[in-house]
Amino acid sequence: MLEDVVLTRALDAVHHLNDAVPPWHDLLNAWVAVAGADTGQFMSFKGGELLEMQQVGSQAVVEREYASHYYKQDFMVEGCRGVPAGDWIDSETLLGERGKQRNEYYVDFLLKHRLSQCVCLMIEATPTHTSGISFCRSQASEKFLGRLLEDERVRRLNLAIQAAVAQRHRAGAQWLGAVESTFGDFGEAICLVDREGLVVHASSAARDALAVHAGICVLRGMLRHSNEKVQSMLLAALREVGESGQARQITVAATGDASCSLDIARADPRLRLDRRGLMLLRVRRHHRQDENSLAPLAVAFAITAAEQRVLLALLRGQTPAGYAKARGLSIHTVRKQIATVMEKTGCTRQVDLLRLAGGAG
């Protein structure tokens, strides 16, 4: 009866893997009880870099030491390469008895914390990211993994996790499809990037907007700007949005007479298992405008000089709030000016107004 309660709790935690923040501690505690292990860890990597680690059953110092140094020596990480989701790896198989004695990570880290054996269940395996749940025991046994594979409860949990992760990814893909379709209807470009600027997905419009000749581009899979200071600013903005969750807009010089505005916001968290998440970028290229280029539009629709200045700022990628602050105006005044220009031109959406103004010259 006790085992049924443990399994029920574990399955319930698995069902919550579709939450914005998966309940890893609940899942790990339940898994440790089912597996008969001493500790449990969820770890996510990009290449060889640790993105996230959560653990139960061991002291905080273990997590600190691992995250600050020992993850680089973890032979289990290398052993996971090429292993598909749903499969297991075992430190006993990877090292063997003689290998343990010569392995620095095993001797200096695992044995130091009284951990003699680790097994890992792969739950995500992509070309760029791997995630897994590992269990450690103080007593090593060559039969431990075999017992896990024969345990019906472990089999049910494994299948439930794979199904939940697949469902989470499907939900994220559906969100991305809806966003791309919506922005595509406006002829706008979007892409997904991580905090380090790795481009995970780019719409066809984004691939055109981020061409190599455009100043800001995708180079070897990374978002890059030709100016190193601008590149640093861009990466700082990605990290800031990732950590704070507050959307940002930055405008950077492109090439020739163009500039590029990047609206940065957090993407749906279900696109990733770890808490670092991805950023959604809306990419908008602008041709530089001046007051003279808006003269025909101003004459045709009786747009005042003050309204032209607001419209020019919007065309250059400035937000209403940014323009108000720069000019020492109230945001209410700026919004009223925009609304007046839209009324004069017959535009019901700001995007239509900018398209009209962009072609005025």
C-alpha angles and dihedrals in degrees: 000000000000090000091053090054091050092048092048091053091048093050091047090054090049091054088059093059086101091064116111087249110030114225095242095163092055091046094047094048090052093045093050089054093048095045096044092234131145100226138015132202138186112206133177126193137188104205103314096333120104112235100175141356129186123174143178131197099033136079123272090246089068091058092045094051093046095047094045100045124339099066087076089062098041106127089195090067091057090043090057094060110115093006110131124231112275095034128109135224127198129206089217090061096040097051111017122203097293093044092056092059092054099040113101095202093051095047101037100038115017098040091041088062094040095253113139103169137028130189123186132202112207111224101168130026121172132149090264107025137044128183131181147163115235131191126202131199133194091221118055121218130174088213096055097090091043090056091050092051091051094047111103092206091054090048091052092048092049092051091045092052093049090049093047093049091048090050091049091052091047091053090050091048091051090052091050092048092052093048093047092049093049095049090041090060086062092046091246128143127232136179139176120234136169125232092273093054098258107154108226097174136002129186117231089255090052091052089055094045092048097048118147092253092054099081092238110058148144110267119180089342095308130108106245140177122199091231112073094209090053089046090054091048091051094051091046089054092050092051092046093052091045092053101037102031089222114132119238139192125209129179121208134181115259120180136305111346095344137102130187129222120203119197107197125196137152114273124223106297091222089076088077136032096216124072096245091080130177134283124234113219125196107200120204124176119204133192109227111258134196134193092266092058090060095049096098091050092047092053094045095050103025093245113177125231092253091051090049090055091053092047091048090052091052091050089054090055099258118144121234089246092049092049092048091052094046092050097040092242131135116257088234090061093049093048091049090052091051091048090050092051090048090051092049093049095041093239116149095188130048091227089059091050092053092048090051092048093043090061096042094100 
